[in-house]
Amino acid sequence: MVTWLITRPVTISSQKILTFQTAKAYWAHTGTNMPVEVLISTNYDGNNIAAATWTQLTAVLANQGDPDHTFINSGNVNLPVEAGKSAVIAFRYTGSNTESTSYRIDNITVSAAK
């Protein structure tokens, strides 16, 4: 099972910062298998996820060691600057019959770097 949450396009003509919060519960993923990834794409057409090029972003995500239902701050995630381009941010959850952690994402913000 793969589930996507994709933002509306954001123009990234100057340095932008992504921040958000995640919370998890009922951790059921094995080893170092993180169920959520944060990705960015400048060529997603709004329809075909598989045809887009996705680049993984580094962010702090709620993980197995965090208390259930506790929101964890992502930290400041620098978005790659591509003058005149728009980008979408995606949160991709991957689960299966045996791995099904509950995740919540909240307070997604893209702002100008200070």
N, C-alpha and C positions, 0 to 999 in steps of 0.2 A: 504494500500500500504506500503510495506516494501522494502527498497533499501539498499544494502550493498556496501561498498567500503572496500576491504580487501588488505592489503599490502602483499608483498612478505615475506617469512619467514625471521626472524632475530634471530641469535644465541644469547642467553642471558646467557652466562656463568659467566658474572660479571655484576655489576649494570649498567643498561642502562637508559637513560633519553629520553622520547618522548616529542617533542615539535611540535606544528602546529598552524595554524591560522584558525578561522572560521569567516564567515560573513553571515548575514541573510538579508532577505528583505521580505516585504509583510507578516508580521507575521499573521498567521491565526490558531494558536493553543490556546486552552482554558486553563484557570487556570494555574496550575504549570506543565502542560503537555509539557515536553521538547521533541522536535522532533528528536534530535540527541543524540546518546549515543556512547561512546568510549569503546570498548571491547578488550580483549586479549584472545587468545586461544593457547594452546600448543598441541592440538590434532585435529585441523582442517586438513582434508585430501585433501583439495583443491576442493572438490566436494559437500560434504553433510554438509551444514551449520547447519541443525537441529541436526545432530549427534554429533557435536562438543560441548565441554564445554566452555562456554564464561563467563569471569569475567569482571565486569564493572570496568573501571578506572575512577578516579576523575580528571577532567580537567575543566578549564574555557572555556565555550562555549558562542558564541554570543547568546544573549537572547532577549526577547521582549523589554527590556528597552534600548538596544543599537541602535544607528543610523543605518538605512538601508545601506548596501553596505560598512560598515566599518569593516575591519579585526580586530579581537580580538585575542590577544595572549593566548595560552592555559596555560601558565606557565610550569614549569618543572614537568613532570609526571613520577614518578619512576615506572619502570617496574619490576614486581616480578622476582627475580633471581631464575632460575632453572638450575643448572649446566648441561651443555651438551645438553640442550633442545633448540629447535627453537620455536618461537612463531610468530603468525601473529597478527597484530593490525587491528581492524575493526571499521568502522564508520557506524552505523546503523541509517537510517532515517525512521521514521514511520509517515505516513500521512493517510488521509482518504478523503472521499467526501467533508467533511466540514473543515478539517484541512490540509492546504497545504502551509506551510511556505517554502520559497526558501532558500537553504543553499549552501554555497561554503566552501570548505576546501582547504587549500593551505599550502605550505612550511612544509610538513611533514618531520621530521628528527628524527632519532634514533641515539643517540651518547653515548659514554662512559661517565659515571659520572666523574666529576672532583673533 
